[in-house]
Amino acid sequence: MQRPNDRLQRTCVGCMRRDSKEHMLRFVDRGETLTLDEEGRMLGRGAYLHYRNRCITNFVHNKARELRSLKRKISPDERRKLAELIHARLDSSAALE
């Protein structure tokens, strides 16, 4: 049972640190593509990244082929495309640290 002070904790796939869900961006596996889940309500398996350039860069350069949280392999091209999408989205909202 969750207490009122407990925050939902997730692990960043960039730095592998646990943090509050509110401090992270979620992306979801939608069949063949990875999609940003801005509201955190999309169905499907998801993974989380901090709103930090360092975490996004670590995610792109990570040598692991499979993300356990998504239970699927992610190619380097998919990682780069997702990072570009994240940067474009965050640059427009000026939320990137």
N, CA and C atoms as an extended XYZ file, in Angstrom:
291
Properties=species:S:1:pos:R:3:atomname:S:1:resname:S:1:resid:I:1 pbc="F F F"
N         0.838       -1.179        0.000 N   MET     1
C         0.000        0.000        0.000 CA  MET     1
C         0.882        1.240        0.000 C   MET     1
N         0.561        2.167       -0.875 N   GLN     2
C         1.347        3.382       -0.969 CA  GLN     2
C         0.924        4.392        0.083 C   GLN     2
N         1.917        5.018        0.673 N   ARG     3
C         1.643        6.099        1.609 CA  ARG     3
C         1.561        7.402        0.828 C   ARG     3
N         0.892        8.423        1.358 N   PRO     4
C         0.748        9.683        0.630 CA  PRO     4
C         2.071       10.343        0.256 C   PRO     4
N         3.127       10.161        1.034 N   ASN     5
C         4.411       10.796        0.746 CA  ASN     5
C         5.246       10.016       -0.256 C   ASN     5
N         4.877        8.798       -0.561 N   ASP     6
C         5.647        7.986       -1.495 CA  ASP     6
C         5.448        8.483       -2.921 C   ASP     6
N         6.556        8.611       -3.639 N   ARG     7
C         6.511        8.984       -5.047 CA  ARG     7
C         6.799        7.725       -5.863 C   ARG     7
N         6.197        7.645       -7.031 N   LEU     8
C         6.474        6.516       -7.908 CA  LEU     8
C         7.915        6.617       -8.391 C   LEU     8
N         8.687        5.575       -8.191 N   GLN     9
C        10.099        5.548       -8.562 CA  GLN     9
C        10.281        4.759       -9.857 C   GLN     9
N        11.088        5.306      -10.747 N   ARG    10
C        11.428        4.645      -11.994 CA  ARG    10
C        12.932        4.721      -12.187 C   ARG    10
N        13.474        3.877      -13.058 N   THR    11
C        14.905        3.862      -13.341 CA  THR    11
C        15.150        4.471      -14.714 C   THR    11
N        16.055        5.419      -14.761 N   CYS    12
C        16.442        6.073      -16.008 CA  CYS    12
C        17.295        5.094      -16.820 C   CYS    12
N        16.971        4.913      -18.103 N   VAL    13
C        17.743        4.007      -18.944 CA  VAL    13
C        19.025        4.659      -19.455 C   VAL    13
N        19.242        5.926      -19.118 N   GLY    14
C        20.478        6.615      -19.478 CA  GLY    14
C        21.533        6.491      -18.400 C   GLY    14
N        21.155        6.830      -17.153 N   CYS    15
C        22.132        6.814      -16.054 CA  CYS    15
C        21.900        5.662      -15.075 C   CYS    15
N        20.809        4.937      -15.216 N   MET    16
C        20.454        3.790      -14.381 CA  MET    16
C        20.206        4.179      -12.919 C   MET    16
N        19.854        5.422      -12.675 N   ARG    17
C        19.513        5.867      -11.313 CA  ARG    17
C        18.011        5.933      -11.160 C   ARG    17
N        17.558        5.638       -9.956 N   ARG    18
C        16.134        5.701       -9.651 CA  ARG    18
C        15.773        7.125       -9.246 C   ARG    18
N        14.593        7.546       -9.678 N   ASP    19
C        14.130        8.887       -9.367 CA  ASP    19
C        12.607        8.902       -9.463 C   ASP    19
N        12.056       10.005       -9.055 N   SER    20
C        10.606       10.174       -9.112 CA  SER    20
C        10.140       10.184      -10.569 C   SER    20
N         9.009        9.597      -10.809 N   LYS    21
C         8.443        9.506      -12.151 CA  LYS    21
C         8.219       10.897      -12.761 C   LYS    21
N         7.940       11.891      -11.922 N   GLU    22
C         7.670       13.245      -12.405 CA  GLU    22
C         8.903       13.914      -13.013 C   GLU    22
N        10.101       13.436      -12.668 N   HIS    23
C        11.337       14.033      -13.164 CA  HIS    23
C        11.846       13.359      -14.428 C   HIS    23
N        11.020       12.512      -15.027 N   MET    24
C        11.478       11.747      -16.186 CA  MET    24
C        10.495       11.831      -17.346 C   MET    24
N        11.014       11.509      -18.504 N   LEU    25
C        10.243       11.448      -19.731 CA  LEU    25
C        10.040        9.978      -20.080 C   LEU    25
N         8.828        9.608      -20.429 N   ARG    26
C         8.527        8.209      -20.740 CA  ARG    26
C         8.427        8.030      -22.249 C   ARG    26
N         8.959        6.921      -22.735 N   PHE    27
C         8.718        6.537      -24.120 CA  PHE    27
C         8.201        5.109      -24.137 C   PHE    27
N         7.403        4.806      -25.166 N   VAL    28
C         6.634        3.564      -25.222 CA  VAL    28
C         6.925        2.832      -26.520 C   VAL    28
N         6.919        1.529      -26.435 N   ASP    29
C         7.036        0.670      -27.616 CA  ASP    29
C         5.647        0.519      -28.224 C   ASP    29
N         5.466        1.076      -29.419 N   ARG    30
C         4.182        0.997      -30.121 CA  ARG    30
C         4.341        0.126      -31.359 C   ARG    30
N         4.565       -1.153      -31.128 N   GLY    31
C         4.754       -2.074      -32.242 CA  GLY    31
C         6.133       -1.960      -32.842 C   GLY    31
N         6.241       -1.312      -33.993 N   GLU    32
C         7.517       -1.177      -34.695 CA  GLU    32
C         8.287        0.084      -34.317 C   GLU    32
N         7.654        1.025      -33.637 N   THR    33
C         8.310        2.307      -33.355 CA  THR    33
C         8.287        2.641      -31.867 C   THR    33
N         9.192        3.528      -31.483 N   LEU    34
C         9.209        4.068      -30.133 CA  LEU    34
C         8.580        5.458      -30.188 C   LEU    34
N         7.679        5.735      -29.255 N   THR    35
C         6.933        6.982      -29.244 CA  THR    35
C         7.048        7.642      -27.888 C   THR    35
N         7.143        8.964      -27.875 N   LEU    36
C         7.144        9.692      -26.612 CA  LEU    36
C         5.748        9.660      -26.000 C   LEU    36
N         5.693        9.441      -24.718 N   ASP    37
C         4.430        9.420      -23.976 CA  ASP    37
C         4.438       10.625      -23.038 C   ASP    37
N         3.986       11.752      -23.552 N   GLU    38
C         4.087       12.996      -22.803 CA  GLU    38
C         3.174       13.038      -21.584 C   GLU    38
N         2.052       12.372      -21.648 N   GLU    39
C         1.127       12.391      -20.520 CA  GLU    39
C         1.304       11.198      -19.589 C   GLU    39
N         2.102       10.214      -19.996 N   GLY    40
C         2.343        9.047      -19.165 CA  GLY    40
C         1.158        8.110      -19.063 C   GLY    40
N         0.324        8.088      -20.090 N   ARG    41
C        -0.889        7.264      -20.043 CA  ARG    41
C        -1.042        6.278      -21.193 C   ARG    41
N        -0.083        6.251      -22.092 N   MET    42
C        -0.189        5.336      -23.234 CA  MET    42
C        -0.081        3.890      -22.778 C   MET    42
N        -0.783        3.044      -23.484 N   LEU    43
C        -0.699        1.620      -23.210 CA  LEU    43
C         0.604        1.077      -23.778 C   LEU    43
N         1.070        0.021      -23.199 N   GLY    44
C         2.275       -0.627      -23.697 CA  GLY    44
C         3.424       -0.498      -22.724 C   GLY    44
N         4.476       -1.230      -23.017 N   ARG    45
C         5.668       -1.210      -22.173 CA  ARG    45
C         6.408        0.096      -22.387 C   ARG    45
N         6.890        0.652      -21.294 N   GLY    46
C         7.569        1.937      -21.385 CA  GLY    46
C         8.920        1.933      -20.693 C   GLY    46
N         9.715        2.938      -21.006 N   ALA    47
C        11.012        3.164      -20.370 CA  ALA    47
C        11.101        4.653      -20.070 C   ALA    47
N        12.002        5.008      -19.168 N   TYR    48
C        12.094        6.386      -18.696 CA  TYR    48
C        13.497        6.938      -18.857 C   TYR    48
N        13.576        8.248      -19.146 N   LEU    49
C        14.830        8.988      -19.246 CA  LEU    49
C        14.683       10.298      -18.478 C   LEU    49
N        15.751       10.695      -17.795 N   HIS    50
C        15.755       12.015      -17.169 CA  HIS    50
C        15.733       13.093      -18.254 C   HIS    50
N        15.317       14.277      -17.872 N   TYR    51
C        15.349       15.424      -18.778 CA  TYR    51
C        16.755       16.029      -18.799 C   TYR    51
N        17.770       15.229      -19.012 N   ARG    52
C        19.161       15.696      -19.003 CA  ARG    52
C        19.859       15.261      -20.280 C   ARG    52
N        20.677       16.157      -20.822 N   ASN    53
C        21.455       15.809      -22.019 CA  ASN    53
C        22.339       14.601      -21.776 C   ASN    53
N        22.946       14.532      -20.594 N   ARG    54
C        23.851       13.422      -20.258 CA  ARG    54
C        23.120       12.076      -20.329 C   ARG    54
N        21.925       12.004      -19.801 N   CYS    55
C        21.171       10.743      -19.813 CA  CYS    55
C        20.743       10.358      -21.226 C   CYS    55
N        20.325       11.341      -21.998 N   ILE    56
C        19.908       11.073      -23.377 CA  ILE    56
C        21.105       10.593      -24.195 C   ILE    56
N        22.259       11.235      -24.015 N   THR    57
C        23.475       10.837      -24.725 CA  THR    57
C        23.911        9.433      -24.315 C   THR    57
N        23.867        9.134      -23.016 N   ASN    58
C        24.216        7.785      -22.547 CA  ASN    58
C        23.292        6.739      -23.154 C   ASN    58
N        22.021        7.050      -23.264 N   PHE    59
C        21.054        6.129      -23.853 CA  PHE    59
C        21.410        5.846      -25.312 C   PHE    59
N        21.767        6.884      -26.055 N   VAL    60
C        22.092        6.720      -27.479 CA  VAL    60
C        23.357        5.892      -27.656 C   VAL    60
N        24.365        6.114      -26.814 N   HIS    61
C        25.655        5.438      -26.963 CA  HIS    61
C        25.735        4.097      -26.232 C   HIS    61
N        24.693        3.711      -25.557 N   ASN    62
C        24.683        2.450      -24.818 CA  ASN    62
C        24.851        1.279      -25.794 C   ASN    62
N        25.718        0.341      -25.442 N   LYS    63
C        26.014       -0.805      -26.311 CA  LYS    63
C        25.005       -1.948      -26.151 C   LYS    63
N        24.196       -1.899      -25.095 N   ALA    64
C        23.219       -2.972      -24.875 CA  ALA    64
C        22.217       -2.990      -26.024 C   ALA    64
N        21.966       -4.146      -26.546 N   ARG    65
C        21.052       -4.259      -27.678 CA  ARG    65
C        19.592       -4.293      -27.240 C   ARG    65
N        19.343       -4.804      -26.056 N   GLU    66
C        17.958       -4.961      -25.609 CA  GLU    66
C        17.718       -4.152      -24.347 C   GLU    66
N        16.581       -3.489      -24.307 N   LEU    67
C        16.148       -2.814      -23.086 CA  LEU    67
C        15.204       -3.750      -22.354 C   LEU    67
N        15.559       -4.098      -21.150 N   ARG    68
C        14.725       -5.026      -20.391 CA  ARG    68
C        13.349       -4.449      -20.116 C   ARG    68
N        13.280       -3.152      -19.886 N   SER    69
C        11.987       -2.543      -19.579 CA  SER    69
C        11.030       -2.641      -20.762 C   SER    69
N        11.557       -2.631      -21.984 N   LEU    70
C        10.706       -2.752      -23.170 CA  LEU    70
C        10.608       -4.177      -23.677 C   LEU    70
N        11.504       -5.036      -23.214 N   LYS    71
C        11.555       -6.436      -23.648 CA  LYS    71
C        11.698       -6.562      -25.165 C   LYS    71
N        12.551       -5.706      -25.715 N   ARG    72
C        12.825       -5.802      -27.144 CA  ARG    72
C        14.158       -5.142      -27.471 C   ARG    72
N        14.697       -5.505      -28.634 N   LYS    73
C        15.955       -4.933      -29.088 CA  LYS    73
C        15.701       -3.569      -29.708 C   LYS    73
N        16.682       -2.679      -29.518 N   ILE    74
C        16.593       -1.339      -30.088 CA  ILE    74
C        17.874       -1.073      -30.862 C   ILE    74
N        17.727       -0.758      -32.135 N   SER    75
C        18.895       -0.502      -32.977 CA  SER    75
C        19.471        0.883      -32.666 C   SER    75
N        20.742        1.091      -32.991 N   PRO    76
C        21.341        2.421      -32.799 CA  PRO    76
C        20.583        3.522      -33.543 C   PRO    76
N        20.065        3.190      -34.738 N   ASP    77
C        19.289        4.182      -35.490 CA  ASP    77
C        18.017        4.575      -34.749 C   ASP    77
N        17.328        3.595      -34.168 N   GLU    78
C        16.126        3.896      -33.377 CA  GLU    78
C        16.457        4.786      -32.192 C   GLU    78
N        17.578        4.514      -31.548 N   ARG    79
C        18.006        5.326      -30.402 CA  ARG    79
C        18.276        6.761      -30.824 C   ARG    79
N        18.966        6.928      -31.961 N   ARG    80
C        19.265        8.278      -32.447 CA  ARG    80
C        17.987        9.034      -32.821 C   ARG    80
N        17.070        8.353      -33.509 N   LYS    81
C        15.811        8.996      -33.901 CA  LYS    81
C        15.007        9.420      -32.672 C   LYS    81
N        14.977        8.558      -31.669 N   LEU    82
C        14.259        8.891      -30.438 CA  LEU    82
C        14.921       10.071      -29.736 C   LEU    82
N        16.250       10.097      -29.696 N   ALA    83
C        16.969       11.211      -29.068 CA  ALA    83
C        16.684       12.517      -29.804 C   ALA    83
N        16.660       12.483      -31.129 N   GLU    84
C        16.340       13.687      -31.906 CA  GLU    84
C        14.929       14.161      -31.606 C   GLU    84
N        13.996       13.238      -31.514 N   LEU    85
C        12.615       13.582      -31.186 CA  LEU    85
C        12.521       14.197      -29.787 C   LEU    85
N        13.240       13.624      -28.844 N   ILE    86
C        13.249       14.145      -27.473 CA  ILE    86
C        13.842       15.552      -27.449 C   ILE    86
N        14.984       15.742      -28.110 N   HIS    87
C        15.618       17.062      -28.141 CA  HIS    87
C        14.697       18.097      -28.792 C   HIS    87
N        14.057       17.734      -29.893 N   ALA    88
C        13.149       18.673      -30.560 CA  ALA    88
C        11.983       19.039      -29.647 C   ALA    88
N        11.434       18.047      -28.976 N   ARG    89
C        10.293       18.282      -28.095 CA  ARG    89
C        10.700       19.121      -26.894 C   ARG    89
N        11.841       18.798      -26.290 N   LEU    90
C        12.272       19.510      -25.081 CA  LEU    90
C        12.820       20.896      -25.393 C   LEU    90
N        13.473       21.060      -26.554 N   ASP    91
C        13.966       22.379      -26.924 CA  ASP    91
C        12.817       23.350      -27.122 C   ASP    91
N        11.714       22.856      -27.676 N   SER    92
C        10.564       23.739      -27.882 CA  SER    92
C         9.908       24.146      -26.566 C   SER    92
N        10.037       23.298      -25.548 N   SER    93
C         9.442       23.637      -24.249 CA  SER    93
C        10.475       24.188      -23.275 C   SER    93
N        11.755       24.211      -23.680 N   ALA    94
C        12.857       24.734      -22.855 CA  ALA    94
C        12.948       24.041      -21.509 C   ALA    94
N        12.696       22.726      -21.465 N   ALA    95
C        12.719       21.978      -20.213 CA  ALA    95
C        14.006       21.176      -20.031 C   ALA    95
N        14.876       21.212      -21.015 N   LEU    96
C        16.089       20.399      -20.977 CA  LEU    96
C        17.112       21.009      -20.025 C   LEU    96
N        17.712       20.167      -19.157 N   GLU    97
C        18.720       20.642      -18.206 CA  GLU    97
C        20.092       20.610      -18.817 C   GLU    97
